[in-house]
Each structure stands twice: as structure tokens, then as C-alpha cells.
Amino acid sequence: MNSLCRWKISTKFFSMLALSLAMVSGASFAQTYPTRPIKIIVPFPAGGPTDAYARIVGQKLYEAWGQPVIIDNKAGATGLIGSNAVKDAAADGYTLLFTSNSAHVIGPLLHKPNSFDPVTDFTPISMVLRYPMYFLVANKVPAKSLKEFVALAKAKPGQMSYSSVGIGSGGHLACELINIAAGIEAIHVPYKGASPAQTALAAGDVDYMCDSVGFSQPLVQAGKIRGLAITAAKRSAAVPDVPTVAEQGIPSVEAYIWSGIFGPKGMPDAIRSKLNAEVMRIMNLPAVEGLVTKSGYEVMAGTSEQLIKDITTEKVAWNKLITEKNIKAE
């Protein structure tokens, strides 16, 4: 055997040995992980739905593993501040990101060049839950159905307005999808947060809004605003009397906001798998699933591979809308 052959065999042997040692090391690390507190960064202020479920998952992780889980709210720049903090963190499983597609998928698309890639710059772990958008109108609007609303808006193009929690938010884009599908021309009025956007709607300062069922239904029940439709494939168990957009003659409009958990790029597969299994277990606990359903949400905990597939498909659809409407970050 000549020296070249011996060198090739030796190189292959040591490469296989290094890979085997890395796999053993990763598996061993996963068995002991976590051995210290975990920090979950939420790129939104405290009090919103993403923050609320991050705290639920964090508490359940603490109960299961006995290590403190710290929720760190790093809001700002459409979620970019919190997301970048995780992107640049050590990939050891002790810094995680609990975010929504509005920040993680849509947010980067509002910047040219894109701020980051939601898949390749992170380690996707699991989707957690999702919810459709709730099409809401001010009491001053006489329409009693989405079909009536569309007729009213078409009768005075460019005169109706809608609020959102900000440019490029899920509510903004969901309303734009409905506007395009229905042939409506309207004025977008962005606010800094859900509460002021809702207040504007309840006061009649704007005509309509797209928001979550969980956050808006109390105002509907109080008679301050009205819900006409949801952007889902089927009706929500939380508002079973509210028809979907498609049921009211506007096809191909489905829009969901989802929350998911990610780690920094390069996190060991063994750690990712352990986190994925635990998140799936937590979200399927009867108490947690019941709370999710009651709020008008849907448990969507699944594999990392499914999350990657969903993001890839969704990214194309949102980018098409953002490009078509020339939507840019504030």
C-alpha cells in the first residue's frame, strides 16, 4: 500500500472518529442539559400573547427540568432587536427565542437587504400555536356582514380606514390581503401597539381592523366593536357564530399569526430534539391546550422539519404581498 492510500485511509478514519466523538458528546450533553438557567428572549413588550405563552412554556420547562427559565423582553424594530440578540448568542441551548411569524418571517422582509434568514440564521425548534385574524369593524359602520362591508367600501373608494399595531404587522398584512381579494381601496393607519389600535377602532377613528380573537373578543362582547369574519379555513371554536372570509364570498384569504421557538444557528441536534419533545409535551397538556382553544388559538407544536417547511412556504407568500404593496419598515 503506497503512502497516498495510507494517508487517505487515515484521514477518513480520523474524520469518522471525530464525527463519532461529536455525536457522543452531543448526546451526553443532552442527557445533562440543562444544568443552569435558560433565558428565553421575547422580541415584544410584556403583556401580549407571544409573551404570555412564552411564560407558560417557560414555567412548564422549569417544572420539568428544575432549572429557572428567565423571560427577557427585548422589544423594538419589528422584533429585530430581540431576534438579533439570539442570533448572536452561544448555540448551547441556554438562550432561546420565543417569537411570532410577524417578527421572524415578515419582519426581515420589510428591510432590503433582509435583516436575517428565519431558517438558516437560527435553529428552528418547534411551532407552538397559531391563530387566524379577526376582521373587526367600528360600531359606526352599518355593515352587518363582510359582504355588506365590501359593498360599502367599494361605494366610497379610498375613504375608509383601518388600524393596525404597526407597518408590516400581521394585522396590517391580513387586512391588505382582504383588501386585494375584495377590491377595496382604504387608508392604513398604523399605531404603536394593539391597545391604541383597538381604542381607535372602538372610538370610531378608523373603520376596521384585523386582530386576534383572544385580544378582541372581550371588546366585541362588551358591544364596543363588531366581528364580521375570520381569516381561517374553518370557523374558530372561540367564536363559532363568526363565518370565515371564504364563507362570505371572498376566496383564497387565509392568514395566521403563529408563535414558535428557535435557538441560535448551530445548536446541537440532541439539544434541539430534547427541546422539541418537551415543547410538544407542554403544548398538548390538557390545561394548556384548553387555554389555547379558549383564546381562539390552535396548538401547532410539531417537528423542526415541519416548521422549516412552513416558514419556507410562508416566506414566499408574504414577500409577494410586501413587494406588490411596496410595504417597508418604519
Helices and strands as residue ranges (DSSP letters): H 3-32, E 38-42, H 49-65, E 69-73, G 77-79, H 80-87, E 95-100, H 101-101, I 102-106, H 107-109, E 122-138, H 146-155, E 160-164, H 170-182, E 186-190, H 194-203, E 208-212, H 213-221, E 225-230, G 246-248, E 256-264, H 269-283, H 286-294, E 298-299, H 304-325
